């Protein structure tokens, strides 16, 4: 019944004009990375409100139905519910259950926003507190699946916030030769976040890899630098 209530609430917020815009923004055309994704045209804040409303009562069975939907907002709302469930509990067994459920359903976490707003909160936090299980990241980073590789680097955002940079650096090195622009952006973003906490470490990384890393990755990594420093590193390309 909760599945029906959540989807009814979402359907009431559908905005066909926004749906068309989002379909283009998230590249849902044939051959594009979001091919086949369907949008209702609902904002993320609206989805967060619904997630907060239902997270206590919704079952994993209902969340599974939502994740298996082709409707993007069903999947994102389900993932936001998982984040609230994870954040609000102190029960380690439940946290592990949520993490395992998330990993089991990676095939449905198949666009960049789905990864970015949920992976650090669940995968990142769980592995921060269970570091012996971090090997999953080194499996995902070598996946042929674009989104699994993005999960691997985005999970380290949680580590970065605790000033633990080793995995970010190691995974970034593995992804230096990745072919996809969305990975270049994600790695550059995480390097930039690392640099906010330890600028010397970022500079050391750039001094070694700026000449060989993808230009988009480099641009994202140096975004917060002064103009002269940005020019210095861009000339290495």
C-alpha positions as CSV (number, residue, x, y, z in Angstrom):
1,X,0.0,0.0,0.0
2,X,2.8,2.4,0.7
3,X,4.1,2.0,-2.8
4,X,0.8,3.1,-4.1
5,X,0.6,6.1,-1.8
6,X,4.1,7.3,-2.7
7,X,3.7,6.9,-6.5
8,X,0.3,8.6,-6.3
9,X,1.9,11.6,-4.5
10,X,4.6,11.7,-7.1
11,X,2.2,11.4,-10.0
12,X,0.2,14.4,-8.7
13,X,3.3,16.5,-9.0
14,X,4.0,15.6,-12.6
15,X,5.0,18.5,-14.8
16,X,5.1,17.6,-18.5
17,X,7.1,20.7,-19.5
18,X,9.8,20.0,-16.9
19,X,9.8,16.4,-17.9
20,X,10.7,17.3,-21.4
21,X,13.5,19.6,-20.2
22,X,14.8,16.9,-17.8
23,X,14.7,14.2,-20.5
24,X,17.1,16.3,-22.6
25,X,19.3,17.3,-19.6
26,X,19.8,13.7,-18.5
27,X,20.5,12.5,-22.1
28,X,17.7,10.0,-22.5
29,X,17.9,9.8,-26.3
30,X,18.9,6.7,-28.3
31,X,22.5,5.9,-27.7
32,X,22.9,8.4,-24.9
33,X,23.9,7.5,-21.4
34,X,20.4,7.9,-20.0
35,X,18.6,6.1,-22.9
36,X,15.1,4.9,-22.0
37,X,14.8,6.9,-18.7
38,X,11.3,8.4,-18.2
39,X,10.7,11.6,-16.3
40,X,7.6,13.0,-14.6
41,X,9.2,16.5,-14.2
42,X,9.4,16.6,-10.4
43,X,12.0,18.7,-8.5
44,X,14.4,17.1,-6.1
45,X,13.1,19.2,-3.1
46,X,9.6,17.9,-3.8
47,X,10.9,14.3,-3.9
48,X,12.8,14.9,-0.6
49,X,9.5,16.0,1.0
50,X,7.8,12.8,-0.1
51,X,10.8,10.7,1.0
52,X,10.7,12.3,4.5
53,X,7.0,11.7,4.7
54,X,7.2,7.9,4.0
55,X,10.7,6.7,5.0
56,X,9.6,5.2,8.3
57,X,6.8,3.0,6.9
58,X,7.9,1.9,3.5
59,X,9.2,-1.6,3.1
60,X,12.2,-2.9,1.2
61,X,9.6,-4.7,-1.1
62,X,8.0,-1.4,-2.0
63,X,11.4,0.2,-2.5
64,X,12.4,-2.6,-4.8
65,X,9.3,-1.9,-7.0
66,X,10.2,1.7,-7.2
67,X,13.8,1.0,-8.1
68,X,12.7,-1.3,-10.9
69,X,10.6,1.4,-12.5
70,X,11.7,3.2,-15.7
71,X,10.4,6.4,-14.1
72,X,13.4,8.4,-12.9
73,X,11.6,10.1,-10.0
74,X,10.4,6.7,-8.6
75,X,14.0,5.5,-8.4
76,X,15.4,8.7,-7.0
77,X,12.7,9.0,-4.3
78,X,13.3,5.3,-3.4
79,X,17.0,6.1,-3.0
80,X,16.3,9.2,-1.0
81,X,14.1,7.1,1.3
82,X,17.1,4.7,1.8
83,X,19.3,7.7,2.7
84,X,16.8,8.8,5.4
85,X,16.4,5.3,6.7
86,X,20.2,4.9,6.9
87,X,20.8,8.4,8.5
88,X,18.1,8.1,11.1
89,X,18.9,4.7,12.5
90,X,21.7,3.8,15.0
91,X,21.1,0.1,14.4
92,X,24.2,-1.3,12.7
93,X,22.4,-4.3,11.4
94,X,19.8,-2.1,9.7
95,X,22.6,0.1,8.2
96,X,24.2,-3.0,6.8
97,X,20.9,-4.2,5.4
98,X,20.4,-0.9,3.7
99,X,23.9,-0.9,2.3
100,X,23.5,-4.4,1.0
101,X,20.2,-3.5,-0.6
102,X,21.8,-0.5,-2.3
103,X,24.7,-2.6,-3.7
104,X,22.3,-5.3,-4.8
105,X,20.3,-2.7,-6.8
106,X,23.2,-0.9,-8.5
107,X,21.8,-1.7,-11.9
108,X,18.9,0.7,-11.2
109,X,21.2,3.5,-9.9
110,X,21.8,4.4,-13.5
111,X,22.2,8.2,-13.9
112,X,24.6,10.6,-12.4
113,X,22.2,12.4,-10.0
114,X,21.0,9.0,-8.6
115,X,24.6,8.2,-7.7
116,X,25.7,11.7,-6.5
117,X,23.0,12.4,-4.0
118,X,23.0,9.0,-2.4
119,X,26.2,7.0,-2.8
120,X,28.3,9.1,-0.3
121,X,25.6,8.9,2.3
122,X,25.1,5.1,2.1
123,X,28.1,3.4,0.5
124,X,30.6,6.0,1.6
125,X,29.4,6.1,5.2
126,X,29.1,2.4,5.5
127,X,32.6,1.7,4.2
128,X,34.0,4.5,6.4
129,X,32.8,2.6,9.4
130,X,33.5,-0.8,7.9
131,X,36.9,-0.3,6.2
132,X,37.6,-4.0,5.8
133,X,34.9,-4.1,3.2
134,X,36.4,-1.3,1.0
135,X,37.5,-3.9,-1.6
136,X,34.1,-3.5,-3.2
137,X,35.2,-0.1,-4.5
138,X,38.2,-1.6,-6.3
139,X,35.8,-4.1,-8.0
140,X,33.4,-1.3,-9.0
141,X,36.1,1.0,-10.3
142,X,37.1,-1.6,-12.9
143,X,33.5,-2.3,-14.0
144,X,32.5,-1.8,-17.6
145,X,29.4,-0.1,-16.2
146,X,29.8,3.7,-16.2
147,X,27.6,4.2,-13.1
148,X,29.5,1.6,-11.0
149,X,32.7,3.4,-11.7
150,X,31.1,6.6,-10.7
151,X,29.8,5.0,-7.4
152,X,33.4,4.0,-6.7
153,X,34.8,7.5,-6.8
154,X,31.7,9.2,-5.3
155,X,31.8,6.9,-2.3
156,X,35.1,8.5,-1.3
157,X,33.4,11.9,-0.9
158,X,32.4,10.6,2.6
159,X,36.1,9.7,3.3
160,X,37.3,13.1,2.1
161,X,35.0,14.8,4.6
162,X,36.9,12.9,7.4
163,X,40.2,13.9,5.8
164,X,40.9,10.3,4.7
165,X,42.3,10.7,1.2
166,X,44.1,7.5,0.3
167,X,41.2,5.8,-1.5
168,X,40.3,9.0,-3.4
169,X,43.9,9.2,-4.7
170,X,44.1,5.5,-5.6
171,X,40.8,5.4,-7.4
172,X,41.6,8.6,-9.2
173,X,44.8,7.1,-10.5
174,X,42.9,4.0,-11.8
175,X,40.4,6.3,-13.6
176,X,43.0,8.6,-15.2
177,X,42.6,6.8,-18.5
178,X,38.8,6.4,-18.4
179,X,37.1,7.3,-21.6
180,X,33.8,8.8,-20.3
181,X,33.3,12.5,-19.6
182,X,31.1,11.8,-16.6
183,X,34.0,10.0,-14.9
184,X,36.4,12.8,-15.8
185,X,34.0,15.3,-14.1
186,X,33.5,13.1,-11.0
187,X,37.2,12.5,-10.4
188,X,38.0,16.1,-10.9
189,X,35.3,17.1,-8.5
190,X,36.6,14.7,-5.8
191,X,40.1,15.9,-6.3
192,X,38.9,19.5,-5.9
193,X,37.1,18.5,-2.7
194,X,40.3,16.9,-1.4
195,X,42.2,20.0,-2.3
196,X,39.9,22.1,-0.1
197,X,41.1,20.0,2.9
198,X,44.7,19.5,1.8
199,X,45.9,21.7,-1.0
200,X,49.5,20.4,-0.8
201,X,48.2,16.9,-1.6
202,X,46.2,18.1,-4.6
203,X,49.2,20.0,-5.9
204,X,51.5,16.9,-5.5
205,X,48.9,14.9,-7.5
206,X,48.6,17.5,-10.2
207,X,52.4,18.0,-10.5
208,X,52.6,14.3,-11.3
209,X,49.5,13.7,-13.5
210,X,48.2,17.1,-14.9
211,X,50.0,16.5,-18.2
212,X,48.3,13.1,-18.8
213,X,44.9,13.4,-17.1
214,X,41.8,14.3,-19.3
215,X,41.4,18.0,-19.7
216,X,37.9,18.0,-18.2
217,X,39.2,16.2,-15.1
218,X,42.0,18.7,-14.8
219,X,39.6,21.7,-15.2
220,X,37.3,20.4,-12.4
221,X,40.3,19.7,-10.1
222,X,41.8,23.2,-10.5
223,X,38.5,25.2,-10.5
224,X,39.2,26.9,-7.1
225,X,42.7,27.9,-7.9
226,X,43.7,31.4,-8.8
227,X,43.9,32.3,-12.5
228,X,47.7,32.1,-12.8
229,X,47.8,28.7,-11.2
230,X,45.0,27.4,-13.4
231,X,46.9,28.6,-16.5
232,X,50.1,27.0,-15.2
233,X,48.4,23.5,-15.0
234,X,46.4,23.9,-18.2
235,X,49.7,24.7,-20.1
236,X,50.9,21.2,-19.1
237,X,48.2,19.7,-21.4
